[in-house]
């Protein structure tokens, strides 16, 4: 009898271990296109390819949520003013995107992910509020104030902001983290429509989480001390060594712990200008920031060290009129973990730049391969660095431009 009991316990243990080791199926499942994988695999150093025929996955009927004008069912979301940043999701091997336009046409609370292997956009959250035009009965039917947060009845943010550079992904929580700070445009009118007041709103930083597994938005209240709650154009970057997301605005540096829902003040004496773009160098353990030009200042680059759970001060390492334009509405920059460089794409010139942290030098690249398919003045692209496939991905409305700085030695 004891022997049978022992065998039964071992069976349960092995079953549980097997379940733990079982790779989670990412939904929706998307079938990789062999032709795309072959093109990517063939890319060498400083090379580029163009992918066409972007598809949009439509699990649920999207309906006419944008009142007739939109083409997102065909093109995907596209850039929205100061919403260029995409957040790489290591567990899903896809990149997350959200954010609202300044005015027309896309003042939405939708959420998306892009899958390179299938060249597919997936709308994870169908927008349930169009935050534009005059307040009507439509707003009264959709909006609600819940626990101090202005939301839609479905749960999404009802005062959506740009992302600027304030969007990241927490791999432990498996959720996108968005510092959704927006001025008071139409805020009073929306509150009046549902019989609420500004005093009823939560006073802390407007942090929103998007859970990719449940496809739901959730606001997150946090304990003091708080960073500024109206720090428009702030940045947010998950730093593995700090086990949290670093909020940066001027001289403010606050570390967000999503588990304890608290902030740690790590502010210093040296700040960055708003609308800077930055990325984390995982090999050298430094944060790289770039901005410019600002007024009479030339484009500038900074480093900040990360060591023993602490951050250093921002150190300006480069300044020159001939450096690229670092700006969260005109360029985007990510760290290339294979080439161990930062790659910046300048939308206004269609140029790709590479930054070498060891020499603190920028290099203008001329890729070998397909040229950019985008027209500079109408360039509505967004992008990210695809860690799984070692390519810098630039996504437009009708095409995708992929750039590889250095081919991996891995077979």
N, C-alpha and C positions, 0 to 999 in steps of 0.2 A: 504493500500500500504506500509506504514511504517512497519507494522507488517510482511508482506511478505519479505521486504528487511532485517529486523532484523533476521528472520529465515534463510535467505540465507547466511548472514554473519556468523551466528553461525554454519551453516553447513560447510562453508569453514574452520572455525577455528577448529572444531572438526576433520575434515578430515586431516588438516595439523598436528594436534597434534597426530592423529593416525599414520600418516606416520612417524613422528619423533620417536614415541615409537616402531615402527615396527623393529624387530630385522633384521639386515642385513644378507642376505643369502651369506654365504661364498662359493666362487666358486674356484675350482671345488667342487661340493658337493660330500662328501665321506660317504658311509654308514658304520656306526660302526658295528663291528662284536660282536654279543652277547657273544660268548665264551671268547673273550678278556676282555670285560667289566666285566664278571663274575669272571675271574681269578684275575683281578686287585682289584675288590671289596672284594675278599676273603683274600687279603694280610693283615697280621698283622704287629706288630712291628718287625723291623730288619728282614724282610723277602724278598725273591727274587723269581722271576719266569722267565722262558724263553719263548719267543714267536718266532715261526718260520714262514716260508712262507711269507716273506716280499713281498709286491706287489709294482709295479711301475706304476703310472698313466701316460698314454701317450695320452694326448688330441690331439696333433698334431704329425704328423709323424716326428720322430726325425732324420731320415736319417742316413747316415754314416759320422757323423760330426767328428769322431775321427779316420777316416781312417782305420777301420777294427779291431782294437785291443780291444776296450772297451767292458765292460759287464754291463754298467750302466743301460741299459734297464731292466736288471735282478736284479742287486744288489743295485741300487741307487748310490750316489756319493762316499761314503766311505771317510776316512780321507786322507788328502793331505799334508803330511809333517807337517807344522806348521799351519794347518787349522783344529782345533779341536772344536772350539767354535761354539755353536748354540745359536740363540737368540729367546727366548720365545716371542710369539705374543699373548697377552691376548685376543685381539679381534677375532683372528682366532682359538685360542686354538690349535695352531700348532707351530712348531719350525722351524726357518729359517736357511739355510746354504748356504754358497758360499765360494769362495777362490780358488786360483790356486796352483798347485804343484810347487816345485822348478824347476824341469825340466820336463822330461818325467814322466808320460804320460799325466797328466791333467793340462795343462796350459790353462785353459778355463775361460770364463766369465759367466758360467751358474749360475742359481739360483734355489734353491730347498726349499721345506718345507716337514716336516714329520708330519704325523697324527697318534698318538698312537692308537686311538680307532679303526682304520681300519688297522693298521700296514702297512701304505702306504706312499711311497715317491711320491711327485709330482714335476716334473720339471717345474718350473714357467717360466724359460727363457732358451730356447734351445741355447747352445753355438754357436755363429756365427763366432768364430775365434779360431784357434788352434795356440797359441803363442809359436812355437817351430821350430827347424830346420832352414835351411837357408832361406833367403828372396827370394821369387819367384813371379811370376805373380799373384799367389793366394793372397799374401799380398797387392799388388797394387790394386787388385779388391775389397778387403774387407775394407781397412783402409781409414780413412778420418780425417782431422784436422778441428774441428768445435769449434769456440769460445775459442780457446786455449786448447782444450782437444783432445787428440788422442783417437778416437773412431772407432767403426765399423759403416758401413753405416746403420745398423739396430739400432745402438745407444748404444751398450754395451761397457764397458771399453776394450781398446786394449792393455793395459800394465798392466794386472792383477797381483795382489800381493797375498802373504799369508794373512790370516786374523790375524795371531798371536792371540792376545786377543783384537784386534781393531775392533770388530764387535758388534753392539747392535741394538736395535729396539726402535724407538720413537713411543709410543702409540698414541700420539696426531696427528702426521703427518701420522701415519699408514704406515711407511716405515722403511726398514732396513737401517742402517747408517754404512758405511764402510770407515775406514781410509785406503785407497788403495795405500799405499806407497811401491814402488818397486825400486830397484837399476836400473841403466841404461843399464842392459843387453839387447842387440839388439835394444835399443831405437833409437840410431842414424841411424841404418840400416833401421828401419821401417819408420823413418821420411824421410830419403833419398829416399825411395821407392815412396813416395807421394809428393816429392818436397818441403818438409817442413824442418824447422830448430828447434833446441832446444830453440832458443830465441823466437819462436812463441808460445811456451807452456805457459799455465797459471802458475804463479810462486807460488801460494798459496798452502795450504794443499790439497792433492788429495782426497777430500771427495766425495763419491758416494752414492746415494740413490737408493734403489729399492722399487718401489711401488707395493705392492702385489695385489692391485685391478686392476691396469692397466697392470701389468706384464712387467713393463719397468724400465730400468736403466736411471738415470739422474745424471750428475755431479753437484756439488754445489760450486759455487764461494762464498767466504766469505770475510768479511772486516777484516782489521788488527785491533789489533795485532794478529799475527799468532803464533801457536806453530811451532816447527821445522817441516820442510817439508820432512826431510829424517830420521825421528825417527822410524827406522825399529824395529819391536817388541814392539810397543807402545800398550796401552790398551784403550778401549773406553767402557764406561758403562753408561746407562741411569739411572739417579738418580731422582726419582719423586719429592723429596723435593726441588731440584735445578731446576726443570723444564727444564732439558737439559741433554746432554751427557757429562760426564767428561772424557777428554783426559788426559792420564797419561804417562809420559816418563821421567825416572830418577827424577829430581827435578821439572820437569814441570807439572803443572796442569792447564788445560784450559777448561772452560765450553763452550760447543757449543750450541747456540740457533738457531735452524733451522728456526724459524719464522723470526728473524731479520737477519739471515745468518751472525752472528757475534760471536766472541770469547771473553770471559772474562778471563783475566789472574789471576789465583788463586794460582800461584806457591809458593812453600815453600823452606825451607832450608834442608829438609830431603827428600831423593829420594829413589826409588826402583830400584833394578837391572832390566835390560831389560828381557823380556820373563817371567815376573811374571804373575801369574793368580790371578784374584780377583773376588769378588762378593759383592753385596750390601745387608746388613742385614736390612730388612725393619722394623723389630720390634725394634731394638736397635738404628737404624739410624747410623750405622757405615759401612764403607767399609772394608772388610777383604781381605788382600793380602797375598799370599804365594809364596815362591821361594826357590829353593835350590836342591842340593848343588851347590855353585858357587865357583870354585877354592878351596881355603882352608876353605871357610865358610860352616858351617852346614846349613841345611834347616832352614828357618826363616819365621815367621808370623808377620804381622803388622796389626794395626787398624788405621783408620782415622775417626774422628767424622764428622757428618753432622748436622748442627744446624743453624737455623735462616738464611738460604740461604747462609751459609758460610761453609767452610771445615776447619778442624784442620790440624795438622801436622801428618805425619806418625809416629806411636809409635810402636817400636818393642816389641812384647809381648811374643814371644816364639822363642827359638833357641836350637836345639838338633840334634845330628847325627841320631837319631832314628825317626825323623819326616818324613812324606811322601815327595816324590819328586814333588815339584811344578814347572812345566815347561810347556810352551804352546805347546810343541810337544809331551810330554810324559804323561800329565795328564790334567784333566779338573775339575773345581770346580764350584758349584752353591749353592745358599742359599735355604734351605728347609724352606718354610714359615709355615709349620705345626709343624715340630720338632724344629724350630727355631735354627737350626745348619747349618753349611756349610758342604757339602758333597763333597769329592774329590775322584776321581777314578784314580788309578795309572795303566797305560796301561802296563808298563814293568813288573809288578808283579801280575796284575789282582786283586789288593787289593782295598777295599773300606775303606776310612777313614772318620771319622766324627770329626768336630771341634766344641768345645763348647765355645762360646765367653765369657760367664760369668766367667768360670774357666780358660780360655785361655789354654785349654788342648786338645790334639788330641787323638782320640781313634780308634784303628784298629778294624774293624768289621768283624765278621764271620757270614754272613747271614744264617738264617734258611730257607732252601728251595733249589731251583735249583742252582747248582754251575755255575760259569761263563762258557759259551760255547766257549770262545776265547782262542787261543794259544798265550802265551805271546810274543814270538819272531815275530809272524806274525799278531799281533793285530792291525787291521786297523779300530778300532772303533772310533766313535764320540758320543757326548751325550749332554744332557740338563736335567733340572729339569722341569717336567710337573706339573705346578701349578694347573691346573684344576683337575688332577687325583692323585696328591700327590705321585708321584713316580719319582725317579732318573732313567733316561733312557739312556742306553748304547747300541748304534746301531752298529752292525757289518755288514758284507756282507751277511750273511745267517741267522742271528739270532739277537734277541734283548733281552738284559738282563735288567730286571726291578728290582729296589731295593727300598724298603720303610723303612725309619727309624722309623717313628711313625705313627700309624693309627690315622686318624682324629676322633674327637668326634662327628662331625656332622653326622647326619643321612641322 
